[in-house]
Amino acid sequence: MTYERGSCYYQLGTRVQVQPDKEVIVVEKDTDRAYTGDAARSLLFGTSIQGTVSVKAGRNPKLEVYVQSRSVNRKLKPKTRLLIML
C-alpha cells in the first residue's frame, strides 16, 4: 500500500487549531456512527463558524474527534488512535 498525504486522521489529544481546509471525523462513542464534512463540523462548531477553530479534546465526552494530518512525520503520543482512509 502506498501512503497518500492527508489519508490519516489522528485522535484529538490536546487543543489544536483546525483550519477550514482540514477535514475532521467525529465518532459518536455510543453508536460508533462517524460523521465527516459539514455534518462533523456542525456537531463540533455549530453552523455559523468560519475560518480556523480551536478544538479541545474532552469538550464533549460522547464524541471522539479525529483531525486530518497532512504531515509525513507526525509524532503521536502513546495510545493515540489513528484512522487511515483507504
C-alpha positions in Angstrom: 0.0 0.0 0.0 1.3 3.5 -0.8 0.9 6.3 1.7 -1.1 9.2 0.5 -0.7 12.6 2.3 -3.9 13.5 4.1 -5.3 9.9 4.3 -4.6 9.7 8.1 -6.7 11.1 10.9 -5.3 11.3 14.5 -7.3 11.3 17.6 -7.5 14.6 19.2 -5.5 14.6 22.4 -4.9 18.2 23.2 -6.0 21.6 21.9 -5.4 22.0 18.2 -6.1 24.6 15.6 -8.3 23.2 12.8 -8.0 25.2 9.5 -11.0 25.4 7.2 -9.4 23.1 4.6 -8.6 20.3 7.1 -11.1 17.5 7.4 -12.4 16.2 10.7 -14.1 13.0 11.6 -16.5 12.9 14.6 -17.4 9.5 16.1 -20.3 9.0 18.5 -19.0 6.7 21.2 -22.4 5.1 22.0 -23.2 4.2 18.4 -19.8 4.2 16.5 -21.5 6.4 13.9 -19.0 8.6 12.1 -19.6 12.0 10.7 -17.4 13.8 8.2 -17.5 17.1 6.2 -20.1 19.7 7.1 -22.0 17.3 9.4 -18.9 16.8 11.6 -18.1 20.5 11.7 -21.6 21.4 12.7 -21.5 18.8 15.5 -18.3 20.4 16.8 -18.6 24.1 15.9 -22.2 24.8 15.0 -23.2 26.2 11.6 -22.1 29.8 12.0 -18.3 29.3 12.5 -16.0 30.1 9.6 -12.2 30.0 9.4 -9.7 28.4 11.8 -11.2 27.0 15.0 -9.5 25.9 18.2 -10.7 22.4 19.3 -10.0 20.8 22.7 -10.3 17.1 23.5 -12.9 16.1 26.0 -15.2 19.0 25.4 -18.0 16.6 24.6 -17.4 13.2 26.3 -19.8 11.4 24.0 -17.7 12.2 20.9 -14.3 11.3 19.7 -12.7 13.8 17.3 -10.1 12.9 14.6 -8.2 15.6 12.7 -6.7 15.1 9.3 -2.9 15.0 9.2 -1.0 16.1 6.1 2.3 15.5 7.8 4.7 12.8 6.6 6.4 12.5 10.0 3.8 13.4 12.7 4.8 12.2 16.1 1.8 10.8 18.1 1.6 10.3 21.9 1.3 6.7 23.0 -2.2 5.2 22.8 -3.3 7.8 20.3 -5.8 6.2 17.9 -5.2 6.7 14.1 -7.8 6.3 11.4 -6.5 5.5 7.9 -8.8 6.1 4.9 -8.2 3.6 2.1 
